[in-house]
């Protein structure tokens, strides 16, 4: 059962990385991923680089750098991300900073609050995180598309497993109902076979 769920999860994760007809984007939301002091990590830099590339493809769009300040961080992730983007040539007026969030759900909620109503946007994170982020957005009734940034392979496997566990926990109610139905059918079949 878990093997089937993991196969479906993996397949869905890769399918959600494909955006054949993205249309015009008004905003590109880059999700935070931790800092070292006040510097972005290589993992976070890959997200920002992907966000900048999308921003440049969609004339008139704005970047939203989303991330609060962690315990061991000297500043909010959103601010450090904006500083990095400005060093890469993005004008300050094209960057909005969301600096309150502590998780993906808050990233989405607080970033959407910075947008004009009816805006189209994409969220950018590492490719292993896109599917769960999009599921959270759907749960929150937020329409968006997702793009995955490149990630070193040695980091990807561990992170993908962690995301899968996060998905199972997030959707545990559905899994428990399904498991209950399958168990009931199995027990009913066992009882019928014992009677004959």
Secondary structure, DSSP 8 states (H G I E B T S, - for coil): -HHHHHHHHHHHHHHTT--TT----SEEEEE---EEBTEE-HHHHHHHHHHHHHHHHSTT-EEEEE----TTBSS-HHHHHHHHHHHTT--GGGEEEE---SSHHHHHHHHHTTS-TT--EEEEEEGGGHHHHHHHHHHTT---EEEEE---HHHHHHHHHHHHHHHHHHTHHHHHHHHHHHHHHHHHHHHHHHH-
